[in-house]
Amino acid sequence: ALIENGVVTAISAGTATVTASCGNVADSMEVTVYVRIERFELSEKEIWVVSKNSVPLTVTSVFPVNASGYTFTMNTSDESIVAVDADVLYAKIPGDAIVTVVSDNGIVQECLVHVCYPVTEIALSVDEISMQIDSEMQLIADVTMNTQKCKNQLVSFTSSDETVLTVDQSGWIKAIGEGEAVITVFSESGVTANCVVVVKGCTHDEGEWIVVTEPIYESEGLKER
């Protein structure tokens, strides 16, 4: 911080001591300088949650990275659907609400929250897949919750043999080794669906050799190769 004629000007983040003196009399105060945030990111932009459950919503990053001294407030557009306590969202009754997060200097981010009924049905896009090693694809689960529907939400994915294939919680499958494995999609309400995946090694056709004759030009004239 700089001080001139009693006016303190903040220069960079940190702390400084300002002292005023007159003869043998002096007094001091500590000045803390903060770097204000320019933007921030939330852990989620859209959340699906079954009623009577809770989920976290947090600020995962701020910019610039040396920002400090900031605070956030979190509000909900409908407290009858979603309640907010610190960085935890409490789902009440089915419906949609928008949770707004605001920094102390007025920067805003929003998260759309879908509060749902328990899952009643899971329908997979396919129930049997053939893949080659190192290939990837996404398995789509159509999820029904009473009158509500979504894709690849409110369910978990597991592989019966991770030496054959792995699957993440977005349904992305990666073929690892030859063999057969079953992907199980399940919900907290106990509804499940299965997909059998057969992973094969890469195959190569021998093909045929083709001899091509084409003209090339050299200094002594036209030749053939």
N, C-alpha and C positions, 0 to 999 in steps of 0.2 A: 504494500500500500504506500502511496505517496500522500504527504500532507502539506498544504500550503494555505496560509492565512486561516488556519483552523478547519479547512475543508479536506476530508479524507477521500482519496480516489483509489478505488480497488484496481489492482493491476493483474494479479494472478492468485490462484487458490493457495491458501495457507493462513497462518496467523501472524499477527504483528502487534507490537506494543506501541501505543501512542502515548507520549509523555508531554505534559505541559508544565512549564516551570517559570517561576518568577523569583529571582534572587535565590534564597535558600528554601523556597516553598515549591513543591512539585507534586503532581499527581499523575497517575497512569491509568490507562484502560487497554484492554486487549481487543483487537479487531480481528474477526474471522472473515475471510473472503471465500465465497463459494463459487463454483462454476455451475451455472444453471443448465439443466438439460435442454436439448433441442428436440429430441424425440425419444420414444421408448417403445419396446415391444412386449406384448403379452404372451403368456405360455399357450394360449388358445385364442382363436378368432371365432370358433363355433364349438359349442359343447352339447352333447346329447347325454342326458342323465335320467335315470328312472326316479320317479317321485319317491320321497322319503329318504333319499340318499344325499350325500354331500360330495362335492368335488372342489379341488383347489383351483384358483385362478391367480397367477402371480406375474409380476413384472420380471422378465427374464434378462433384459438388457437395456441399457440406457446409452445415449450418445450425446455429447462426446463421452468417452470412457472415463475421463477424469472428472466428470460431474460429481458434485457432492452436496450434501445438505438438503437434498430434495425430499419431499413427502408426497404421498398419493392418497386420494380419497376414492372410495368405490361406492357406487349407487346402483340401484336396480329400477327398471321402469315399472315393475309390478311386484310388490312385496307379497302379494297373495300367491304368486307362482314361484318366485325365487327370493330368498332372503340372503343378505350379505353380512358376514361377520369377519372383519379383518380381510384375509385373503382366501376365505372359504365361502363357497356358495352352497346354500341349503335348498334343495328342490322340494317344493310343497305339493302343488297340484299340477296335473298335466296342462301344458300351454307353453307359450313362448314369451320370453322376456329379454330385454337388452340390459346388460350390465355395463356401466360406463365407469372407466377409470380416468381420473383427472389428476395431473401433476399440480404442484403448488403454483407453478407459473402458467397454468391454463392449457397445457397440452392434453389432448383427449384421445383415448383409444376405446373401442367398443368390442364386446363379445356377445354374440347371439346365443342364448341358452334355450335349448328345447327340453322341457320337462315331459317325460313320457310315461305311459303305462308300461308294465312289465312285458317282456317279449313273449309273444304267443306263437310265432311261426318263423322259421328260417328256411328260405328256399335258395339253393345255390344255382349259379348260372350253368354249371356243369357238374356231373357226379362222377366223371372219370376223365382223366387227362393223361396224355402221353407227351413226355418232354425229353429233350436231350441234355446231357450234362452241360452245365454252365449257362443254360438258358433260364429266362425268368418270365413270369407272367403274374397277373393279378387275378385272384379268385374273388368273384363278386357274390356277396350274400345279401339277398333281399330280405330285410328284417321287418316283421309286422308286429306292432304293439297296439292291439285293439283296433282303432280306426287310423292309427298313425303308421307311417312307413318310412324307412330309411335304408341306406346301403352301407354295409360294413361298419355300422355303429352299434353300440350296446352288446357286442359279441366279442369273443376271443377266439384266436386261431392257434391250434397246436399241431405238431407233426408227430406221427407215431415213430419215426426213425429219422433223426437229424443227420445221420450219415448218408441218407438218400436225398433228403431235401429239408430245407428250412422254410419257415413262413413267419412273417412279422404280423403285427396287430393291424395292419392295413390290408392284409390278405395277399401280400406279395410273396410269391413262391420262388425259391431259387433251387435249381437242381444241382445236387452235390456229387452223387455217385450212383452207379447203376443199382437198380432194385425197385422195390415197390413200397410205398408208404401211404398212410391214410391221414388226410387232414381232417381234423374234427373242429367244427365251428359250434360254440356253445354260448349260452347266455346264463346270467345269474338265476333266471327263473327256471332253469333246468331243460330248456329246449335245445336240441342238438341237430346237427346235420353233418354228413360225411362226404368226402370226395376222395376217390382212389387215384393216386398218381403213380404212373409207371415211368421210371427214368431209364433211358437207354444211352449207350455210348454212341459217339459219333461214328457214322459209317461213310465210306468213300467208295464210289464206283470207279472201277479201273478205267472205263471209258475207252476211246480209240485214239490212236495217233493219227493225225491228219498232216500230210505233207503238202505244203503250199508252194507253188512255183510262182515267182513274181520277178519282174524285170528290175535290174539295178543298173545304174549308169556309172561307168568308169571312163577314165580318160581315153582308153583305146576303143571305146564303143559300147554297144549294148551287150550285156551278158545276162545269164540266167542263174538263179540260185534256188 
